[in-house]
Amino acid sequence: VKGYVKNLINGGVEAIAEGERETIEKFIESLKRGPSFSKVVDVEIEWEDYKGEFKGFDIRF
């Protein structure tokens, strides 16, 4: 998975990810579960065509 995650001011988290569809679907499932100390209320998903714009995966601040 390539892309990034970023905490938002409103308490949400933005995740942008690229990769093979099966891998991205597993990534989405992990986002829905979240870390053990968190409460995930909703996950909004927008599928787009692969652009190849990321070289790795980052945590942005």
mmCIF file of the N, C-alpha and C atoms, coordinates in Angstrom:
data_MODEL
# 
_entry.id   MODEL 
# 
loop_
_atom_site.group_PDB 
_atom_site.id 
_atom_site.type_symbol 
_atom_site.label_atom_id 
_atom_site.label_alt_id 
_atom_site.label_comp_id 
_atom_site.label_asym_id 
_atom_site.label_entity_id 
_atom_site.label_seq_id 
_atom_site.pdbx_PDB_ins_code 
_atom_site.Cartn_x 
_atom_site.Cartn_y 
_atom_site.Cartn_z 
_atom_site.occupancy 
_atom_site.B_iso_or_equiv 
_atom_site.pdbx_formal_charge 
_atom_site.auth_seq_id 
_atom_site.auth_comp_id 
_atom_site.auth_asym_id 
_atom_site.auth_atom_id 
_atom_site.pdbx_PDB_model_num 
ATOM 1   N N  . VAL A 1 1  ? 0.860   -1.178 0.000   1.00 0.00 ? 1  VAL A N  1 
ATOM 2   C CA . VAL A 1 1  ? 0.000   0.000  0.000   1.00 0.00 ? 1  VAL A CA 1 
ATOM 3   C C  . VAL A 1 1  ? 0.897   1.229  0.000   1.00 0.00 ? 1  VAL A C  1 
ATOM 4   N N  . LYS A 1 2  ? 0.592   2.169  -0.863  1.00 0.00 ? 2  LYS A N  1 
ATOM 5   C CA . LYS A 1 2  ? 1.320   3.433  -0.921  1.00 0.00 ? 2  LYS A CA 1 
ATOM 6   C C  . LYS A 1 2  ? 0.320   4.558  -0.720  1.00 0.00 ? 2  LYS A C  1 
ATOM 7   N N  . GLY A 1 3  ? 0.763   5.643  -0.092  1.00 0.00 ? 3  GLY A N  1 
ATOM 8   C CA . GLY A 1 3  ? -0.105  6.784  0.149   1.00 0.00 ? 3  GLY A CA 1 
ATOM 9   C C  . GLY A 1 3  ? 0.241   7.446  1.466   1.00 0.00 ? 3  GLY A C  1 
ATOM 10  N N  . TYR A 1 4  ? -0.809  7.870  2.203   1.00 0.00 ? 4  TYR A N  1 
ATOM 11  C CA . TYR A 1 4  ? -0.569  8.520  3.494   1.00 0.00 ? 4  TYR A CA 1 
ATOM 12  C C  . TYR A 1 4  ? -1.814  8.490  4.371   1.00 0.00 ? 4  TYR A C  1 
ATOM 13  N N  . VAL A 1 5  ? -1.598  8.726  5.665   1.00 0.00 ? 5  VAL A N  1 
ATOM 14  C CA . VAL A 1 5  ? -2.678  9.002  6.610   1.00 0.00 ? 5  VAL A CA 1 
ATOM 15  C C  . VAL A 1 5  ? -2.358  10.318 7.288   1.00 0.00 ? 5  VAL A C  1 
ATOM 16  N N  . LYS A 1 6  ? -3.404  11.024 7.695   1.00 0.00 ? 6  LYS A N  1 
ATOM 17  C CA . LYS A 1 6  ? -3.217  12.348 8.293   1.00 0.00 ? 6  LYS A CA 1 
ATOM 18  C C  . LYS A 1 6  ? -4.359  12.615 9.270   1.00 0.00 ? 6  LYS A C  1 
ATOM 19  N N  . ASN A 1 7  ? -4.025  13.034 10.497  1.00 0.00 ? 7  ASN A N  1 
ATOM 20  C CA . ASN A 1 7  ? -5.041  13.452 11.462  1.00 0.00 ? 7  ASN A CA 1 
ATOM 21  C C  . ASN A 1 7  ? -5.590  14.806 11.051  1.00 0.00 ? 7  ASN A C  1 
ATOM 22  N N  . LEU A 1 8  ? -6.904  14.943 11.123  1.00 0.00 ? 8  LEU A N  1 
ATOM 23  C CA . LEU A 1 8  ? -7.559  16.195 10.763  1.00 0.00 ? 8  LEU A CA 1 
ATOM 24  C C  . LEU A 1 8  ? -7.932  16.984 12.013  1.00 0.00 ? 8  LEU A C  1 
ATOM 25  N N  . ILE A 1 9  ? -8.108  18.276 11.871  1.00 0.00 ? 9  ILE A N  1 
ATOM 26  C CA . ILE A 1 9  ? -8.441  19.158 12.991  1.00 0.00 ? 9  ILE A CA 1 
ATOM 27  C C  . ILE A 1 9  ? -9.738  18.734 13.675  1.00 0.00 ? 9  ILE A C  1 
ATOM 28  N N  . ASN A 1 10 ? -10.696 18.211 12.908  1.00 0.00 ? 10 ASN A N  1 
ATOM 29  C CA . ASN A 1 10 ? -11.998 17.837 13.471  1.00 0.00 ? 10 ASN A CA 1 
ATOM 30  C C  . ASN A 1 10 ? -11.983 16.487 14.184  1.00 0.00 ? 10 ASN A C  1 
ATOM 31  N N  . GLY A 1 11 ? -10.809 15.867 14.326  1.00 0.00 ? 11 GLY A N  1 
ATOM 32  C CA . GLY A 1 11 ? -10.698 14.581 15.007  1.00 0.00 ? 11 GLY A CA 1 
ATOM 33  C C  . GLY A 1 11 ? -10.750 13.392 14.067  1.00 0.00 ? 11 GLY A C  1 
ATOM 34  N N  . GLY A 1 12 ? -11.040 13.646 12.813  1.00 0.00 ? 12 GLY A N  1 
ATOM 35  C CA . GLY A 1 12 ? -11.081 12.572 11.822  1.00 0.00 ? 12 GLY A CA 1 
ATOM 36  C C  . GLY A 1 12 ? -9.691  12.237 11.317  1.00 0.00 ? 12 GLY A C  1 
ATOM 37  N N  . VAL A 1 13 ? -9.641  11.239 10.493  1.00 0.00 ? 13 VAL A N  1 
ATOM 38  C CA . VAL A 1 13 ? -8.389  10.820 9.874   1.00 0.00 ? 13 VAL A CA 1 
ATOM 39  C C  . VAL A 1 13 ? -8.620  10.689 8.377   1.00 0.00 ? 13 VAL A C  1 
ATOM 40  N N  . GLU A 1 14 ? -7.718  11.249 7.586   1.00 0.00 ? 14 GLU A N  1 
ATOM 41  C CA . GLU A 1 14 ? -7.771  11.108 6.135   1.00 0.00 ? 14 GLU A CA 1 
ATOM 42  C C  . GLU A 1 14 ? -6.718  10.085 5.727   1.00 0.00 ? 14 GLU A C  1 
ATOM 43  N N  . ALA A 1 15 ? -7.121  9.121  4.917   1.00 0.00 ? 15 ALA A N  1 
ATOM 44  C CA . ALA A 1 15 ? -6.182  8.132  4.392   1.00 0.00 ? 15 ALA A CA 1 
ATOM 45  C C  . ALA A 1 15 ? -6.333  8.089  2.879   1.00 0.00 ? 15 ALA A C  1 
ATOM 46  N N  . ILE A 1 16 ? -5.234  8.243  2.185   1.00 0.00 ? 16 ILE A N  1 
ATOM 47  C CA . ILE A 1 16 ? -5.196  8.120  0.732   1.00 0.00 ? 16 ILE A CA 1 
ATOM 48  C C  . ILE A 1 16 ? -4.267  6.944  0.440   1.00 0.00 ? 16 ILE A C  1 
ATOM 49  N N  . ALA A 1 17 ? -4.761  5.969  -0.311  1.00 0.00 ? 17 ALA A N  1 
ATOM 50  C CA . ALA A 1 17 ? -3.961  4.764  -0.530  1.00 0.00 ? 17 ALA A CA 1 
ATOM 51  C C  . ALA A 1 17 ? -4.064  4.286  -1.970  1.00 0.00 ? 17 ALA A C  1 
ATOM 52  N N  . GLU A 1 18 ? -2.940  3.757  -2.459  1.00 0.00 ? 18 GLU A N  1 
ATOM 53  C CA . GLU A 1 18 ? -2.881  3.159  -3.791  1.00 0.00 ? 18 GLU A CA 1 
ATOM 54  C C  . GLU A 1 18 ? -2.295  1.758  -3.662  1.00 0.00 ? 18 GLU A C  1 
ATOM 55  N N  . GLY A 1 19 ? -2.701  0.898  -4.556  1.00 0.00 ? 19 GLY A N  1 
ATOM 56  C CA . GLY A 1 19 ? -2.154  -0.453 -4.580  1.00 0.00 ? 19 GLY A CA 1 
ATOM 57  C C  . GLY A 1 19 ? -3.116  -1.387 -5.279  1.00 0.00 ? 19 GLY A C  1 
ATOM 58  N N  . GLU A 1 20 ? -2.828  -2.680 -5.189  1.00 0.00 ? 20 GLU A N  1 
ATOM 59  C CA . GLU A 1 20 ? -3.718  -3.665 -5.785  1.00 0.00 ? 20 GLU A CA 1 
ATOM 60  C C  . GLU A 1 20 ? -5.039  -3.666 -5.024  1.00 0.00 ? 20 GLU A C  1 
ATOM 61  N N  . ARG A 1 21 ? -6.134  -3.852 -5.735  1.00 0.00 ? 21 ARG A N  1 
ATOM 62  C CA . ARG A 1 21 ? -7.466  -3.736 -5.134  1.00 0.00 ? 21 ARG A CA 1 
ATOM 63  C C  . ARG A 1 21 ? -7.619  -4.628 -3.898  1.00 0.00 ? 21 ARG A C  1 
ATOM 64  N N  . GLU A 1 22 ? -7.178  -5.878 -3.976  1.00 0.00 ? 22 GLU A N  1 
ATOM 65  C CA . GLU A 1 22 ? -7.317  -6.789 -2.835  1.00 0.00 ? 22 GLU A CA 1 
ATOM 66  C C  . GLU A 1 22 ? -6.570  -6.261 -1.614  1.00 0.00 ? 22 GLU A C  1 
ATOM 67  N N  . THR A 1 23 ? -5.392  -5.723 -1.832  1.00 0.00 ? 23 THR A N  1 
ATOM 68  C CA . THR A 1 23 ? -4.597  -5.159 -0.737  1.00 0.00 ? 23 THR A CA 1 
ATOM 69  C C  . THR A 1 23 ? -5.287  -3.932 -0.153  1.00 0.00 ? 23 THR A C  1 
ATOM 70  N N  . ILE A 1 24 ? -5.840  -3.087 -1.006  1.00 0.00 ? 24 ILE A N  1 
ATOM 71  C CA . ILE A 1 24 ? -6.544  -1.891 -0.538  1.00 0.00 ? 24 ILE A CA 1 
ATOM 72  C C  . ILE A 1 24 ? -7.788  -2.285 0.250   1.00 0.00 ? 24 ILE A C  1 
ATOM 73  N N  . GLU A 1 25 ? -8.497  -3.318 -0.189  1.00 0.00 ? 25 GLU A N  1 
ATOM 74  C CA . GLU A 1 25 ? -9.685  -3.773 0.541   1.00 0.00 ? 25 GLU A CA 1 
ATOM 75  C C  . GLU A 1 25 ? -9.316  -4.260 1.939   1.00 0.00 ? 25 GLU A C  1 
ATOM 76  N N  . LYS A 1 26 ? -8.184  -4.949 2.086   1.00 0.00 ? 26 LYS A N  1 
ATOM 77  C CA . LYS A 1 26 ? -7.705  -5.369 3.410   1.00 0.00 ? 26 LYS A CA 1 
ATOM 78  C C  . LYS A 1 26 ? -7.325  -4.149 4.244   1.00 0.00 ? 26 LYS A C  1 
ATOM 79  N N  . PHE A 1 27 ? -6.699  -3.164 3.621   1.00 0.00 ? 27 PHE A N  1 
ATOM 80  C CA . PHE A 1 27 ? -6.339  -1.922 4.307   1.00 0.00 ? 27 PHE A CA 1 
ATOM 81  C C  . PHE A 1 27 ? -7.593  -1.230 4.837   1.00 0.00 ? 27 PHE A C  1 
ATOM 82  N N  . ILE A 1 28 ? -8.644  -1.176 4.019   1.00 0.00 ? 28 ILE A N  1 
ATOM 83  C CA . ILE A 1 28 ? -9.907  -0.552 4.428   1.00 0.00 ? 28 ILE A CA 1 
ATOM 84  C C  . ILE A 1 28 ? -10.495 -1.285 5.629   1.00 0.00 ? 28 ILE A C  1 
ATOM 85  N N  . GLU A 1 29 ? -10.452 -2.605 5.628   1.00 0.00 ? 29 GLU A N  1 
ATOM 86  C CA . GLU A 1 29 ? -10.970 -3.376 6.764   1.00 0.00 ? 29 GLU A CA 1 
ATOM 87  C C  . GLU A 1 29 ? -10.205 -3.039 8.038   1.00 0.00 ? 29 GLU A C  1 
ATOM 88  N N  . SER A 1 30 ? -8.891  -2.862 7.944   1.00 0.00 ? 30 SER A N  1 
ATOM 89  C CA . SER A 1 30 ? -8.110  -2.492 9.127   1.00 0.00 ? 30 SER A CA 1 
ATOM 90  C C  . SER A 1 30 ? -8.457  -1.083 9.595   1.00 0.00 ? 30 SER A C  1 
ATOM 91  N N  . LEU A 1 31 ? -8.777  -0.188 8.658   1.00 0.00 ? 31 LEU A N  1 
ATOM 92  C CA . LEU A 1 31 ? -9.203  1.160  9.040   1.00 0.00 ? 31 LEU A CA 1 
ATOM 93  C C  . LEU A 1 31 ? -10.539 1.117  9.775   1.00 0.00 ? 31 LEU A C  1 
ATOM 94  N N  . LYS A 1 32 ? -11.437 0.258  9.333   1.00 0.00 ? 32 LYS A N  1 
ATOM 95  C CA . LYS A 1 32 ? -12.749 0.138  9.979   1.00 0.00 ? 32 LYS A CA 1 
ATOM 96  C C  . LYS A 1 32 ? -12.622 -0.376 11.409  1.00 0.00 ? 32 LYS A C  1 
ATOM 97  N N  . ARG A 1 33 ? -11.654 -1.265 11.663  1.00 0.00 ? 33 ARG A N  1 
ATOM 98  C CA . ARG A 1 33 ? -11.430 -1.772 13.026  1.00 0.00 ? 33 ARG A CA 1 
ATOM 99  C C  . ARG A 1 33 ? -10.734 -0.717 13.881  1.00 0.00 ? 33 ARG A C  1 
ATOM 100 N N  . GLY A 1 34 ? -9.748  -0.058 13.322  1.00 0.00 ? 34 GLY A N  1 
ATOM 101 C CA . GLY A 1 34 ? -8.984  0.951  14.045  1.00 0.00 ? 34 GLY A CA 1 
ATOM 102 C C  . GLY A 1 34 ? -8.123  0.334  15.130  1.00 0.00 ? 34 GLY A C  1 
ATOM 103 N N  . PRO A 1 35 ? -7.262  1.137  15.750  1.00 0.00 ? 35 PRO A N  1 
ATOM 104 C CA . PRO A 1 35 ? -6.451  0.659  16.871  1.00 0.00 ? 35 PRO A CA 1 
ATOM 105 C C  . PRO A 1 35 ? -7.345  0.325  18.066  1.00 0.00 ? 35 PRO A C  1 
ATOM 106 N N  . SER A 1 36 ? -6.847  -0.483 18.978  1.00 0.00 ? 36 SER A N  1 
ATOM 107 C CA . SER A 1 36 ? -7.653  -0.931 20.117  1.00 0.00 ? 36 SER A CA 1 
ATOM 108 C C  . SER A 1 36 ? -8.134  0.222  20.998  1.00 0.00 ? 36 SER A C  1 
ATOM 109 N N  . PHE A 1 37 ? -7.428  1.323  21.042  1.00 0.00 ? 37 PHE A N  1 
ATOM 110 C CA . PHE A 1 37 ? -7.795  2.448  21.902  1.00 0.00 ? 37 PHE A CA 1 
ATOM 111 C C  . PHE A 1 37 ? -8.674  3.481  21.200  1.00 0.00 ? 37 PHE A C  1 
ATOM 112 N N  . SER A 1 38 ? -9.124  3.189  19.989  1.00 0.00 ? 38 SER A N  1 
ATOM 113 C CA . SER A 1 38 ? -9.906  4.171  19.242  1.00 0.00 ? 38 SER A CA 1 
ATOM 114 C C  . SER A 1 38 ? -11.334 3.693  19.021  1.00 0.00 ? 38 SER A C  1 
ATOM 115 N N  . LYS A 1 39 ? -12.173 4.616  18.566  1.00 0.00 ? 39 LYS A N  1 
ATOM 116 C CA . LYS A 1 39 ? -13.550 4.294  18.202  1.00 0.00 ? 39 LYS A CA 1 
ATOM 117 C C  . LYS A 1 39 ? -13.778 4.811  16.788  1.00 0.00 ? 39 LYS A C  1 
ATOM 118 N N  . VAL A 1 40 ? -13.933 3.900  15.850  1.00 0.00 ? 40 VAL A N  1 
ATOM 119 C CA . VAL A 1 40 ? -14.196 4.277  14.464  1.00 0.00 ? 40 VAL A CA 1 
ATOM 120 C C  . VAL A 1 40 ? -15.704 4.360  14.287  1.00 0.00 ? 40 VAL A C  1 
ATOM 121 N N  . VAL A 1 41 ? -16.199 5.543  13.941  1.00 0.00 ? 41 VAL A N  1 
ATOM 122 C CA . VAL A 1 41 ? -17.632 5.766  13.779  1.00 0.00 ? 41 VAL A CA 1 
ATOM 123 C C  . VAL A 1 41 ? -18.058 5.512  12.339  1.00 0.00 ? 41 VAL A C  1 
ATOM 124 N N  . ASP A 1 42 ? -17.254 5.950  11.387  1.00 0.00 ? 42 ASP A N  1 
ATOM 125 C CA . ASP A 1 42 ? -17.633 5.852  9.982   1.00 0.00 ? 42 ASP A CA 1 
ATOM 126 C C  . ASP A 1 42 ? -16.381 5.843  9.116   1.00 0.00 ? 42 ASP A C  1 
ATOM 127 N N  . VAL A 1 43 ? -16.466 5.151  8.000   1.00 0.00 ? 43 VAL A N  1 
ATOM 128 C CA . VAL A 1 43 ? -15.394 5.164  7.005   1.00 0.00 ? 43 VAL A CA 1 
ATOM 129 C C  . VAL A 1 43 ? -16.037 5.503  5.665   1.00 0.00 ? 43 VAL A C  1 
ATOM 130 N N  . GLU A 1 44 ? -15.611 6.604  5.069   1.00 0.00 ? 44 GLU A N  1 
ATOM 131 C CA . GLU A 1 44 ? -16.105 7.000  3.749   1.00 0.00 ? 44 GLU A CA 1 
ATOM 132 C C  . GLU A 1 44 ? -15.051 6.616  2.719   1.00 0.00 ? 44 GLU A C  1 
ATOM 133 N N  . ILE A 1 45 ? -15.496 5.987  1.643   1.00 0.00 ? 45 ILE A N  1 
ATOM 134 C CA . ILE A 1 45 ? -14.566 5.493  0.632   1.00 0.00 ? 45 ILE A CA 1 
ATOM 135 C C  . ILE A 1 45 ? -14.897 6.103  -0.723  1.00 0.00 ? 45 ILE A C  1 
ATOM 136 N N  . GLU A 1 46 ? -13.865 6.585  -1.396  1.00 0.00 ? 46 GLU A N  1 
ATOM 137 C CA . GLU A 1 46 ? -13.984 7.066  -2.778  1.00 0.00 ? 46 GLU A CA 1 
ATOM 138 C C  . GLU A 1 46 ? -12.965 6.310  -3.609  1.00 0.00 ? 46 GLU A C  1 
ATOM 139 N N  . TRP A 1 47 ? -13.430 5.494  -4.545  1.00 0.00 ? 47 TRP A N  1 
ATOM 140 C CA . TRP A 1 47 ? -12.529 4.758  -5.430  1.00 0.00 ? 47 TRP A CA 1 
ATOM 141 C C  . TRP A 1 47 ? -12.169 5.636  -6.622  1.00 0.00 ? 47 TRP A C  1 
ATOM 142 N N  . GLU A 1 48 ? -10.888 5.643  -6.972  1.00 0.00 ? 48 GLU A N  1 
ATOM 143 C CA . GLU A 1 48 ? -10.411 6.369  -8.149  1.00 0.00 ? 48 GLU A CA 1 
ATOM 144 C C  . GLU A 1 48 ? -9.478  5.464  -8.937  1.00 0.00 ? 48 GLU A C  1 
ATOM 145 N N  . ASP A 1 49 ? -9.231  5.816  -10.173 1.00 0.00 ? 49 ASP A N  1 
ATOM 146 C CA . ASP A 1 49 ? -8.274  5.067  -10.981 1.00 0.00 ? 49 ASP A CA 1 
ATOM 147 C C  . ASP A 1 49 ? -6.871  5.238  -10.405 1.00 0.00 ? 49 ASP A C  1 
ATOM 148 N N  . TYR A 1 50 ? -6.062  4.208  -10.535 1.00 0.00 ? 50 TYR A N  1 
ATOM 149 C CA . TYR A 1 50 ? -4.680  4.233  -10.066 1.00 0.00 ? 50 TYR A CA 1 
ATOM 150 C C  . TYR A 1 50 ? -3.902  5.331  -10.788 1.00 0.00 ? 50 TYR A C  1 
ATOM 151 N N  . LYS A 1 51 ? -3.184  6.142  -10.010 1.00 0.00 ? 51 LYS A N  1 
ATOM 152 C CA . LYS A 1 51 ? -2.417  7.246  -10.592 1.00 0.00 ? 51 LYS A CA 1 
ATOM 153 C C  . LYS A 1 51 ? -0.910  7.070  -10.434 1.00 0.00 ? 51 LYS A C  1 
ATOM 154 N N  . GLY A 1 52 ? -0.484  6.222  -9.517  1.00 0.00 ? 52 GLY A N  1 
ATOM 155 C CA . GLY A 1 52 ? 0.945   6.006  -9.299  1.00 0.00 ? 52 GLY A CA 1 
ATOM 156 C C  . GLY A 1 52 ? 1.664   7.217  -8.751  1.00 0.00 ? 52 GLY A C  1 
ATOM 157 N N  . GLU A 1 53 ? 0.984   8.015  -7.926  1.00 0.00 ? 53 GLU A N  1 
ATOM 158 C CA . GLU A 1 53 ? 1.599   9.260  -7.455  1.00 0.00 ? 53 GLU A CA 1 
ATOM 159 C C  . GLU A 1 53 ? 2.399   9.123  -6.164  1.00 0.00 ? 53 GLU A C  1 
ATOM 160 N N  . PHE A 1 54 ? 2.381   7.963  -5.507  1.00 0.00 ? 54 PHE A N  1 
ATOM 161 C CA . PHE A 1 54 ? 3.093   7.799  -4.237  1.00 0.00 ? 54 PHE A CA 1 
ATOM 162 C C  . PHE A 1 54 ? 4.214   6.784  -4.382  1.00 0.00 ? 54 PHE A C  1 
ATOM 163 N N  . LYS A 1 55 ? 5.322   7.052  -3.692  1.00 0.00 ? 55 LYS A N  1 
ATOM 164 C CA . LYS A 1 55 ? 6.467   6.149  -3.736  1.00 0.00 ? 55 LYS A CA 1 
ATOM 165 C C  . LYS A 1 55 ? 6.533   5.257  -2.498  1.00 0.00 ? 55 LYS A C  1 
ATOM 166 N N  . GLY A 1 56 ? 5.839   5.646  -1.433  1.00 0.00 ? 56 GLY A N  1 
ATOM 167 C CA . GLY A 1 56 ? 5.842   4.897  -0.180  1.00 0.00 ? 56 GLY A CA 1 
ATOM 168 C C  . GLY A 1 56 ? 4.598   5.237  0.611   1.00 0.00 ? 56 GLY A C  1 
ATOM 169 N N  . PHE A 1 57 ? 4.620   4.951  1.914   1.00 0.00 ? 57 PHE A N  1 
ATOM 170 C CA . PHE A 1 57 ? 3.487   5.278  2.774   1.00 0.00 ? 57 PHE A CA 1 
ATOM 171 C C  . PHE A 1 57 ? 3.985   6.171  3.899   1.00 0.00 ? 57 PHE A C  1 
ATOM 172 N N  . ASP A 1 58 ? 3.314   7.305  4.104   1.00 0.00 ? 58 ASP A N  1 
ATOM 173 C CA . ASP A 1 58 ? 3.743   8.295  5.092   1.00 0.00 ? 58 ASP A CA 1 
ATOM 174 C C  . ASP A 1 58 ? 2.650   8.578  6.109   1.00 0.00 ? 58 ASP A C  1 
ATOM 175 N N  . ILE A 1 59 ? 3.074   9.038  7.268   1.00 0.00 ? 59 ILE A N  1 
ATOM 176 C CA . ILE A 1 59 ? 2.164   9.615  8.255   1.00 0.00 ? 59 ILE A CA 1 
ATOM 177 C C  . ILE A 1 59 ? 2.409   11.113 8.203   1.00 0.00 ? 59 ILE A C  1 
ATOM 178 N N  . ARG A 1 60 ? 1.385   11.858 7.829   1.00 0.00 ? 60 ARG A N  1 
ATOM 179 C CA . ARG A 1 60 ? 1.527   13.314 7.685   1.00 0.00 ? 60 ARG A CA 1 
ATOM 180 C C  . ARG A 1 60 ? 0.938   14.022 8.889   1.00 0.00 ? 60 ARG A C  1 
ATOM 181 N N  . PHE A 1 61 ? 1.522   15.176 9.196   1.00 0.00 ? 61 PHE A N  1 
ATOM 182 C CA . PHE A 1 61 ? 1.056   15.967 10.343  1.00 0.00 ? 61 PHE A CA 1 
ATOM 183 C C  . PHE A 1 61 ? 0.578   17.319 9.892   1.00 0.00 ? 61 PHE A C  1 
# 
